[in-house]
């Protein structure tokens, strides 16, 4: 037979085990921790990148970040019935069948857009490949296409400086080898450089 201590432990374990009855509370708790983490990260990022900014600019940026987190959290905390989500999907399908434009972002690559469909808010698309296969170049090309369509984009990189990223973007837009910007520009490169900068 189990010992007395073991029985006490089993009772405590049963009482502390999550159940479906408390799923709403657990969900709200997860959203709350997620929101706190986002707030801490947003404030820390703003402060670490505040060099050259005035106190008013820093405070404005932090306020904007906090408002964004609070707005997102308010949306994410709302549980949505399945039938409501199904209706949203049906509405999008009907709009697509009728030839209506669905709000979203296209990569600018026809085959890729055909495979992915439009990238809509809330989607996360992962671009993965072995090293030196052109992931950054493809991502920069997508950024270029998105910006040329009239939308805005932000590119964050842990491996390249902002100068390196913009160098690639200029070379891509001007259709010349980016190595020319790091070594020596030829006469034929200058007109293409001007096109890329514009």
N, C-alpha and C positions, 0 to 999 in steps of 0.2 A: 504494500500500500504506500501511496505517496506520504511523505513526511508532512508535519503540520506547516512548516515554512513553505514547502512546495505548494500546498493547497492555497495558502495566503497569496503566494506569488501568482498562481493561476487565476485567482479571483481578481487581483489587481490588474493583471494582463487583460482579462475579459472586459473589465470596466473601462480600460484605457484604449481598447482597440477601436479604430474608426469604423463607423457603420454608415450605411446609406441614409439613415435617418438624419444624420448631421451634415449631409453633403453641401447644403446651402451655406452653413456656417464655415465649413472648411474652404469652400470656394471663395467666400468673402475674405477669409483670413489670407489665402494665397494672393488675392488681388491687392490686399492691404500691404503685404510684405513686398510685392512686386512694385507697388507705387513708391514705397519708401526707398527701395533700392534705386529706382529711376531718379528720384529727387536727389539723393546723395550723389549719384553719378553725374547728373546734369550740373549741379552746383560745383562739384569738384572740377569738372571739365571747364566750366566758365572761368573759375578762379585760376586754374593752371594756364589758361590761354588769355589772361587779362592784361598781359604786358602791353603797354602802349594805350590802354583804354582808360578813360576817366571813371570815377566812382559812379557817376550817373549811368554811364553806358553799361558797366558791369551789373549794377542793380536792375537796369531795364532788361538785360539779357536773362538774368536769374529769374526775374518775375515772369517773363515770357515762357521760360522753360517750365516753371512751376505751374503756370496756367495750362500749358499743354499737357503736362502729366495729369493734372486734375481732370481736365476734359476727357482724356483718354480713359482714365480710371472710371469715370462716371459711365462711360459707354460700355467698358469691359465688364463692369459690375452687374449690368443688366442681363439677366438670363432670358433667352429668347426661345419660345416654343418651336418645336420642330416644324409644325405645319406652317408657321410664319416664314421660316427659312426656305421651305419647299416652294412657297408662293413666290418668294424673291427669285429663286432659280427659274421658275416657270416664266415669270415676267421677263427675265433676261433672255431666255430662249425665244420667246415670242417676239421680242424686240429684234433679236438677231435674224430671225426668219423673215421679218418684215423689212429687213435692210436698214434698220435704225442703227445709228452709231452708239456703241456701248462705251461708256466712260472707262478709260484705261490708258495704259502706256504701251506703245509698240517699240520693239527694239530697233526697228529699221532694217532687220534682216528677214526677208520674206519667208524663208523656210523655217526659221526659228520662231517667228510670229505664228506661223501655221501650226507648229507643234505646241507652243505654249498658250496661244490665245493672248488676249491683252492682259498685261500685268495690272491688277487692280489693287486699290488700297487694302492693306492687310496681308497681301501676298508676300512670301519670302522665296526668292529664287536663288538657288546656290549655284555658282559657276565653279566647277571643280575640275582639276586635271593635274597631271604630273608637273613637276617644276619645268620651267622654260618651254611651256607649250603654247604660250600666248594668251594666258588668262587676262592679264592686265591690259594688253592691247585690245582684246575683244571687248572688255568692260569699258575701256575708253571710247571705242567706236560706238558702243551703245549709248554712252553718255553724250557723245557728239550728235548722234541721230536724235536723241530725245530733246536736246537743246535746240536743234534746228527745227524741230516740230513746234517750237514755241513754249515748251515746258521748261521748268528749272530742275536742276539735278545737283547733288552733292556727292563728291567722291572722297572717301576716307581710305587712307593707305597706311599700313604699318611698316612697309618695306621701301617706300619711295618718298622722296621729298616733294613738296608742292612744285618746285621748279622742274623736277624730272617728269612729273605728271603732265604739266602744261607743255613741256618740250615735246612729249609724245603726242599731245593733242594738236599742237601747232603743225607738227610734221604730218600727222594723219590728215588734217584738214587741207594742208598745202600739197599733199601727195609727194613728199620727198623724204629721203632717209634721215631719221632723227640724229644719226651719228654725225651728220654735217654740222649740227649745232654744237656738238661737243669737240669737234676737231677743226675742220676748216671749211667754210662756206665757199662753194663755187659760184661763178657768175649766174649759172642757170638756177641756182637755189634761191637767190634773193627774191625774184618775183613770186616764187612759190611760198617763200617765207611770209611775204606781205599778205598773200591770200590766206595763209593759215592764221595769221594774227588777227585779220579782219573777221 
